[in-house]
Amino acid sequence: MRKSMNKKVLGIIALALVCVMAGTMIGTTIPAATADEQTVVLTSPFTEAIAKVRNSVVGVNNYQIVNSYNNGYDSYDMFPWSYFGFGNGYGNGYGGYGNGNGRKDPDSSREVKYGSGSGVVVEKEYVLTNYHVVENSHSLKISIDGDEDNLYDATVVAFDEDKDVAVLYVPGLPLDPVELGDSDALQIGEWVVNIGNAIGFTGTATAGIVSGLNREIPGEGESTDKYGRATKVVNTMIQTDAAINSGNSGGGMFNTAGQLVGIPTLKYIGTRYSSNATVESIGMCIPINEAKDVISEALKADKQAVGATEEKKEESGEETGGDLKGKPRMGVSVQTVRDTKGMLPRGVYVAEVEKNSPAEAAGVQVGDIMVEINGQVITSVEEEIEILGKLKEGDEVKLKVFRPETVNETGGVSSEGDYVDLTVKLAIVDAVAQ
């Protein structure tokens, strides 16, 4: 009996040892996760992209002149699209009127910070932002990482109010530019990240996907194009569920490669058809391809001329401003177009086209309004003369004119028409050919 019990005990012990050995062997057949595999699991698709571009997103501070007391409240309403339910009047501007103590002082006039938004460095010393962030500013200052003690002066060098984009020149800004992407290549479902100074928190990053493309967002009432002509505005936007908050305006929407593909500008909060609706995760961004022409225009600007102003003269013909005999010109008589309440663009009205002149050969017509020469917007005869005065015989001038549909006998023009691009080759025209 004892012998039988001993055999059973030994059998149990042997079985236990076999199980322990088997468990040990099984354990050794499952390799531990390598360090590389752990990194793949823990790293998000945005980490590298954010690190690459975050330092190139800046604060844009809009300072305006106030002539009365203020109550020290924040100003968010910096754009007029609230009719369609876009947050805070489309503003997304963060900031305030300063540290007003509320005491009325109607005789005082001082510069205060009206609001703040974001911007992205797109070329060395050039910052891209929203037009509504810089609109009506008396001065603009750029902050880096929220540092309000070391601000950089900025000047608007190019803008398109309709597209709501502006480019600032910021001398001495020590930041590297980001890489511009191709917004036309975006696909619905693609990962994106927004970076901006949301409600004052600098460099805030929010992630999401491209929710929709080519969203047509109409403006409220009429706007004006960059030449001053009133137009109905419908912008094409990128829809995303990456959060957009006050202060994000003018910042960047980046793809996972760290390329700038959009400019955050709208947060949708409801519709005029359903005023009680609660809407989340719908934001709109301006496609970067819509801003590339404005960026190019800014880079052509003469940095030395930034902020410079010149005294405007009375209306005159092309011949005004010095003896042009023996000098290359287009061969037109022109006048400055004054304020037309948006019915016509600002620019230079062509009152006469000389026979056999470069202008006639290029197709310039009486009634045309010159609005741009070699990519530079012009609003007066003096500006036209200054640009042409730097050119020589044989130079080609890229001319953009507004051509009305009708021109009456008294020289009046119709507000209906379109913009036409022409090329004029300058020549010496000493006299009108008879």
C-alpha positions as CSV (number, residue, x, y, z in Angstrom):
1,M,0.0,0.0,0.0
2,R,2.8,2.4,1.0
3,K,4.6,1.5,-2.2
4,S,1.6,2.3,-4.3
5,M,1.2,5.7,-2.6
6,N,4.8,6.6,-3.2
7,K,4.3,5.9,-6.9
8,K,1.3,8.2,-7.0
9,V,3.2,11.0,-5.3
10,L,6.2,10.6,-7.6
11,G,3.8,10.6,-10.6
12,I,2.3,13.9,-9.5
13,I,5.7,15.5,-8.9
14,A,6.8,14.4,-12.4
15,L,3.7,15.8,-14.0
16,A,4.2,19.1,-12.3
17,L,7.8,19.3,-13.5
18,V,6.7,18.5,-17.1
19,C,4.1,21.4,-16.9
20,V,6.7,23.8,-15.6
21,M,9.1,22.9,-18.3
22,A,6.4,23.1,-21.0
23,G,5.3,26.5,-19.7
24,T,8.9,27.7,-19.8
25,M,9.3,26.4,-23.4
26,I,6.0,27.9,-24.5
27,G,7.1,31.2,-22.9
28,T,10.3,31.3,-24.8
29,T,8.6,30.8,-28.2
30,I,6.8,34.2,-27.9
31,P,9.4,36.9,-28.5
32,A,9.1,40.2,-26.5
33,A,8.1,43.3,-28.6
34,T,11.2,45.1,-29.9
35,A,11.9,48.7,-29.2
36,D,11.1,49.6,-32.8
37,E,7.7,47.8,-32.6
38,Q,6.9,49.6,-29.4
39,T,7.7,53.0,-31.1
40,V,5.3,52.2,-34.0
41,V,2.5,51.5,-31.6
42,L,3.1,54.7,-29.5
43,T,3.8,57.3,-32.2
44,S,0.9,59.2,-33.8
45,P,0.9,60.1,-37.6
46,F,1.0,63.7,-36.6
47,T,4.0,63.8,-34.2
48,E,6.7,64.4,-36.8
49,A,4.6,66.8,-38.9
50,I,3.8,69.0,-35.9
51,A,7.4,69.1,-34.7
52,K,8.4,70.1,-38.2
53,V,6.1,73.1,-38.6
54,R,4.9,74.2,-35.2
55,N,7.6,76.8,-34.7
56,S,6.7,78.5,-38.0
57,V,3.2,79.4,-36.8
58,V,3.1,82.9,-35.2
59,G,0.7,85.2,-33.5
60,V,-0.6,88.2,-35.6
61,N,-1.7,91.2,-33.4
62,N,-3.9,93.9,-34.9
63,Y,-3.6,97.3,-33.2
64,Q,-6.1,100.0,-33.9
65,I,-6.7,103.6,-32.8
66,V,-9.5,104.1,-30.3
67,N,-10.9,107.6,-29.6
68,S,-13.0,106.9,-26.5
69,Y,-13.0,104.8,-23.3
70,N,-13.2,101.0,-23.4
71,N,-14.3,98.4,-21.0
72,G,-11.5,96.0,-21.5
73,Y,-13.5,93.3,-23.2
74,D,-12.3,90.8,-25.8
75,S,-13.1,91.4,-29.5
76,Y,-13.9,88.4,-31.5
77,D,-16.2,89.7,-34.3
78,M,-13.7,90.5,-37.0
79,F,-15.6,89.4,-40.1
80,P,-19.2,89.6,-41.3
81,W,-20.2,86.1,-42.2
82,S,-22.4,85.4,-39.1
83,Y,-25.5,85.4,-41.4
84,F,-24.6,81.8,-42.3
85,G,-23.9,80.7,-38.8
86,F,-20.1,80.8,-38.9
87,G,-18.8,81.3,-35.4
88,N,-18.5,84.7,-33.8
89,G,-19.2,86.6,-37.0
90,Y,-16.6,84.5,-38.8
91,G,-14.1,86.1,-36.6
92,N,-11.9,83.5,-34.9
93,G,-9.9,86.5,-33.8
94,Y,-8.7,86.5,-30.2
95,G,-7.6,89.5,-28.2
96,G,-8.9,92.6,-26.5
97,Y,-9.0,96.3,-26.3
98,G,-6.3,96.4,-23.7
99,N,-6.6,97.2,-20.0
100,G,-9.2,99.9,-20.2
101,N,-10.5,101.2,-16.9
102,G,-13.9,102.2,-18.2
103,R,-13.5,105.9,-17.6
104,K,-14.7,108.0,-20.4
105,D,-12.1,110.3,-22.0
106,P,-13.5,111.4,-25.4
107,D,-10.5,113.6,-26.2
108,S,-8.0,110.8,-25.9
109,S,-6.7,108.8,-28.8
110,R,-4.5,105.8,-28.4
111,E,-3.4,102.6,-30.1
112,V,-4.7,99.4,-28.5
113,K,-4.7,95.7,-29.5
114,Y,-8.0,95.2,-31.2
115,G,-7.6,91.4,-31.8
116,S,-5.2,88.6,-32.5
117,G,-5.0,85.7,-34.9
118,S,-2.4,83.4,-36.3
119,G,0.0,83.3,-39.3
120,V,2.4,80.9,-41.0
121,V,5.8,81.7,-42.3
122,V,5.7,80.9,-46.0
123,E,9.0,82.6,-47.1
124,K,11.8,84.0,-45.1
125,E,10.4,87.1,-43.4
126,Y,6.9,86.6,-45.0
127,V,3.8,85.5,-43.1
128,L,0.6,84.3,-44.6
129,T,-2.6,85.0,-42.6
130,N,-6.3,85.9,-43.1
131,Y,-7.2,89.3,-44.4
132,H,-9.8,89.7,-41.7
133,V,-7.1,89.3,-39.0
134,V,-5.2,92.4,-40.3
135,E,-8.2,94.4,-41.6
136,N,-8.4,98.1,-40.5
137,S,-5.2,97.8,-38.6
138,H,-3.2,100.9,-37.6
139,S,-0.2,98.7,-37.0
140,L,0.6,95.0,-37.0
141,K,3.0,93.1,-34.7
142,I,4.1,89.5,-34.8
143,S,4.7,87.4,-31.7
144,I,6.7,84.2,-31.5
145,D,5.5,81.5,-29.0
146,G,3.3,84.0,-27.2
147,D,6.2,86.3,-26.2
148,E,4.6,89.8,-26.0
149,D,7.8,91.4,-24.9
150,N,9.6,90.8,-28.2
151,L,7.3,91.7,-31.0
152,Y,8.2,92.2,-34.7
153,D,6.7,95.0,-36.8
154,A,4.8,93.8,-39.9
155,T,3.4,95.4,-43.0
156,V,0.8,94.1,-45.4
157,V,2.4,93.7,-48.8
158,A,-0.3,91.8,-50.7
159,F,-3.9,90.7,-50.0
160,D,-7.1,89.5,-51.5
161,E,-10.1,90.5,-49.5
162,D,-12.4,88.2,-51.4
163,K,-10.3,85.2,-50.7
164,D,-9.6,86.4,-47.1
165,V,-5.9,86.1,-47.4
166,A,-3.0,88.5,-46.8
167,V,0.8,88.3,-46.8
168,L,2.9,90.3,-44.3
169,Y,6.5,91.4,-44.6
170,V,8.2,91.0,-41.2
171,P,11.8,92.3,-41.3
172,G,14.1,90.3,-39.1
173,L,11.7,87.5,-38.3
174,P,14.1,84.6,-37.4
175,L,11.9,81.6,-38.4
176,D,12.1,79.1,-41.2
177,P,9.3,78.9,-43.8
178,V,7.1,75.8,-44.2
179,E,6.7,73.9,-47.4
180,L,3.6,74.6,-49.4
181,G,1.5,71.6,-50.4
182,D,-1.0,71.0,-53.2
183,S,-4.6,71.5,-51.9
184,D,-6.0,70.2,-55.2
185,A,-4.4,66.8,-54.4
186,L,-6.3,66.4,-51.1
187,Q,-8.7,63.5,-50.6
188,I,-11.7,63.1,-48.3
189,G,-10.6,61.0,-45.3
190,E,-7.0,62.3,-45.4
191,W,-5.5,63.1,-42.1
192,V,-4.8,66.8,-41.4
193,V,-3.8,68.9,-38.4
194,N,-4.6,72.5,-37.6
195,I,-2.1,74.7,-35.7
196,G,-2.8,78.2,-34.4
197,N,-3.1,80.3,-31.3
198,A,-6.5,79.1,-30.2
199,I,-8.0,81.5,-27.6
200,G,-4.5,82.6,-26.8
201,F,-2.9,79.2,-26.3
202,T,0.0,79.4,-28.6
203,G,0.8,76.6,-31.0
204,T,-2.3,74.6,-30.3
205,A,-2.6,71.5,-32.5
206,T,-5.9,69.8,-33.3
207,A,-6.2,66.8,-35.6
208,G,-8.9,65.4,-37.8
209,I,-9.6,64.4,-41.4
210,V,-10.6,66.2,-44.6
211,S,-14.4,65.9,-44.3
212,G,-15.3,67.6,-47.6
213,L,-13.9,69.4,-50.6
214,N,-15.0,72.3,-52.7
215,R,-17.6,73.5,-50.2
216,E,-19.1,76.7,-51.6
217,I,-19.5,79.3,-48.8
218,P,-21.3,82.5,-49.9
219,G,-20.4,85.8,-48.3
220,E,-22.8,88.1,-46.7
221,G,-23.9,90.8,-49.1
222,E,-21.3,92.3,-51.4
223,S,-17.6,92.5,-51.1
224,T,-15.0,94.2,-53.2
225,D,-12.2,92.6,-55.2
226,K,-8.6,93.8,-54.7
227,Y,-9.2,96.5,-57.3
228,G,-12.1,98.0,-55.4
229,R,-15.0,96.7,-57.6
230,A,-18.1,95.4,-55.7
231,T,-18.6,91.7,-56.3
232,K,-20.7,88.8,-55.0
233,V,-18.3,86.4,-53.2
234,V,-18.6,82.6,-53.1
235,N,-15.5,81.0,-51.7
236,T,-14.6,77.3,-52.1
237,M,-13.4,75.8,-48.9
238,I,-12.0,72.6,-47.4
239,Q,-14.2,71.1,-44.7
240,T,-12.5,69.4,-41.8
241,D,-13.4,68.0,-38.4
242,A,-10.1,69.2,-36.8
243,A,-11.2,71.8,-34.2
244,I,-11.0,75.5,-35.2
245,N,-11.4,78.0,-32.4
246,S,-11.1,81.7,-31.8
247,G,-7.5,82.7,-32.6
248,N,-6.9,79.9,-35.1
249,S,-7.7,82.2,-38.1
250,G,-4.7,82.6,-40.4
251,G,-2.9,79.6,-38.9
252,G,-2.1,76.5,-40.8
253,M,-3.8,73.2,-41.8
254,F,-1.0,70.7,-42.6
255,N,-1.0,67.2,-44.0
256,T,1.0,64.4,-42.3
257,A,4.1,65.4,-44.4
258,G,4.1,68.8,-42.7
259,Q,3.0,70.6,-45.9
260,L,0.7,73.6,-45.6
261,V,-2.5,72.7,-47.5
262,G,-5.0,75.1,-46.0
263,I,-5.7,78.2,-43.9
264,P,-8.2,77.7,-41.0
265,T,-10.8,80.4,-41.1
266,L,-14.3,79.3,-40.2
267,K,-16.0,77.3,-37.4
268,Y,-19.6,76.3,-38.3
269,I,-21.9,76.7,-35.3
270,G,-25.4,76.4,-36.8
271,T,-27.6,77.4,-39.8
272,R,-30.1,80.1,-40.4
273,Y,-32.6,77.3,-41.3
274,S,-32.3,75.6,-37.9
275,S,-31.3,78.1,-35.3
276,N,-31.6,75.6,-32.5
277,A,-29.2,73.1,-34.1
278,T,-26.0,72.2,-32.3
279,V,-23.2,71.6,-34.7
280,E,-19.8,70.2,-33.8
281,S,-16.7,69.2,-35.8
282,I,-17.4,71.3,-38.9
283,G,-14.7,73.8,-39.8
284,M,-13.7,75.4,-43.1
285,C,-10.2,76.2,-44.4
286,I,-9.1,78.2,-47.4
287,P,-7.2,75.9,-49.9
288,I,-3.5,76.9,-50.0
289,N,-3.7,76.9,-53.9
290,E,-6.1,79.9,-53.6
291,A,-3.4,81.9,-51.8
292,K,-0.4,81.1,-53.9
293,D,-1.0,84.0,-56.3
294,V,-1.2,86.4,-53.4
295,I,2.1,85.0,-52.0
296,S,3.8,85.4,-55.4
297,E,2.5,89.0,-55.6
298,A,4.0,89.8,-52.2
299,L,7.4,88.4,-53.1
300,K,7.6,90.7,-56.1
301,A,7.1,93.8,-53.9
302,D,10.1,96.0,-53.4
303,K,11.0,95.7,-49.7
304,Q,12.4,99.2,-49.6
305,A,9.1,100.6,-50.7
306,V,7.1,98.9,-48.0
307,G,5.1,101.4,-45.9
308,A,6.2,104.3,-48.1
309,T,3.5,106.8,-49.2
310,E,3.6,109.5,-51.7
311,E,1.5,112.6,-52.1
312,K,-1.3,112.1,-54.7
313,K,-1.7,114.6,-57.5
314,E,-4.7,115.9,-59.4
315,E,-6.1,113.9,-62.4
316,S,-3.9,114.2,-65.4
317,G,-2.9,112.6,-68.7
318,E,0.0,110.3,-69.2
319,E,2.0,113.2,-70.4
320,T,1.8,114.8,-66.9
321,G,4.8,114.3,-64.6
322,G,7.6,115.4,-66.9
323,D,8.5,115.6,-70.5
324,L,8.2,112.1,-72.0
325,K,9.5,113.0,-75.5
326,G,12.0,110.5,-76.5
327,K,11.0,108.1,-73.7
328,P,9.2,104.8,-74.2
329,R,5.5,104.8,-73.4
330,M,2.2,103.1,-74.2
331,G,0.6,105.9,-76.1
332,V,-2.6,106.7,-74.1
333,S,-4.2,109.6,-72.3
334,V,-5.4,108.6,-68.9
335,Q,-7.1,109.8,-65.8
336,T,-7.3,108.5,-62.2
337,V,-10.6,106.9,-61.3
338,R,-11.8,108.3,-58.1
339,D,-14.2,106.7,-55.6
340,T,-17.1,105.0,-57.5
341,K,-18.8,103.4,-54.5
342,G,-17.7,100.0,-55.8
343,M,-19.5,100.3,-59.1
344,L,-16.1,100.3,-60.9
345,P,-12.6,99.3,-59.8
346,R,-10.1,101.8,-58.7
347,G,-7.4,102.4,-61.3
348,V,-6.5,104.5,-64.3
349,Y,-9.1,105.3,-67.0
350,V,-8.1,105.3,-70.6
351,A,-9.6,108.4,-72.2
352,E,-7.7,108.2,-75.5
353,V,-5.6,105.6,-77.4
354,E,-3.2,107.1,-79.9
355,K,-3.1,105.7,-83.4
356,N,-0.3,103.3,-84.3
357,S,0.7,103.3,-80.6
358,P,1.9,100.2,-78.6
359,A,-1.4,100.4,-76.7
360,E,-3.5,100.3,-79.8
361,A,-1.4,97.3,-81.1
362,A,-2.0,95.5,-77.8
363,G,-5.7,96.0,-78.0
364,V,-6.1,98.7,-75.3
365,Q,-9.5,100.5,-75.8
366,V,-11.0,103.8,-74.7
367,G,-13.0,103.1,-71.6
368,D,-10.6,100.5,-70.2
369,I,-9.5,100.9,-66.6
370,M,-6.0,99.9,-65.9
371,V,-5.9,98.1,-62.5
372,E,-2.6,96.2,-62.6
373,I,0.8,96.6,-64.3
374,N,3.4,93.8,-64.2
375,G,1.5,92.2,-61.2
376,Q,1.4,95.5,-59.2
377,V,-2.0,96.9,-58.4
378,I,-2.3,100.6,-59.4
379,T,-4.9,103.2,-58.3
380,S,-3.6,106.4,-59.8
381,V,-1.9,107.9,-62.8
382,E,1.1,108.7,-60.6
383,E,1.6,105.0,-59.8
384,E,1.4,104.1,-63.5
385,I,4.0,106.7,-64.4
386,E,6.3,105.6,-61.6
387,I,6.2,101.9,-62.8
388,L,6.6,102.7,-66.5
389,G,9.4,105.2,-65.8
390,K,11.7,102.4,-64.8
391,L,11.2,100.5,-68.0
392,K,12.9,100.9,-71.4
393,E,12.0,100.7,-75.1
394,G,11.1,97.2,-76.1
395,D,10.1,96.1,-72.6
396,E,6.9,94.1,-72.4
397,V,4.3,95.3,-69.9
398,K,1.7,92.8,-68.5
399,L,-1.4,94.9,-68.2
400,K,-4.7,94.0,-66.6
401,V,-7.7,96.2,-67.4
402,F,-11.3,96.2,-66.5
403,R,-13.3,96.4,-69.7
404,P,-16.9,97.6,-69.3
405,E,-19.5,96.3,-71.6
406,T,-20.5,99.7,-72.9
407,V,-18.9,103.2,-73.1
408,N,-21.2,106.1,-73.9
409,E,-20.5,109.2,-75.9
410,T,-19.8,111.3,-72.8
411,G,-17.1,108.9,-71.6
412,G,-19.4,107.2,-69.1
413,V,-18.9,103.4,-68.5
414,S,-21.1,100.6,-67.4
415,S,-20.4,98.7,-64.2
416,E,-20.9,95.5,-66.1
417,G,-17.8,94.0,-67.7
418,D,-14.8,91.8,-67.0
419,Y,-11.1,91.9,-66.5
420,V,-8.8,91.5,-69.5
421,D,-5.1,90.7,-69.7
422,L,-3.0,92.4,-72.3
423,T,0.6,92.7,-73.2
424,V,2.0,96.1,-74.3
425,K,5.5,96.4,-75.9
426,L,6.8,99.8,-75.0
427,A,8.1,102.1,-77.8
428,I,9.1,105.7,-78.3
429,V,6.0,107.6,-79.4
430,D,6.9,111.3,-79.7
431,A,3.7,112.4,-81.4
432,V,0.2,111.2,-82.2
433,A,0.2,109.8,-85.7
434,Q,-2.3,111.6,-87.9
